[in-house]
């Protein structure tokens, strides 16, 4: 499990190094799915309306 400081450090490094893949990885971890990969949000997969 990552700490808040770990996540902030990873975000800062990805932002400074202009690494979109790293930023996307952080977003996927936060949301649990990837919109850019065409994945369906867990709630939408269960038949609930997505708010994203």
QUILINSUL-V633557 format. One record per pair of residues at least 12 apart in sequence whose C-alpha atoms are under 7 Angstrom apart, sorted by sequence separation. I is the first residue (numbers start at 1). J is the second residue. D is the distance in whole Angstrom. If there is no record, write none. Layout:
I,J,D
I,J,D
This chain:
11,23,7
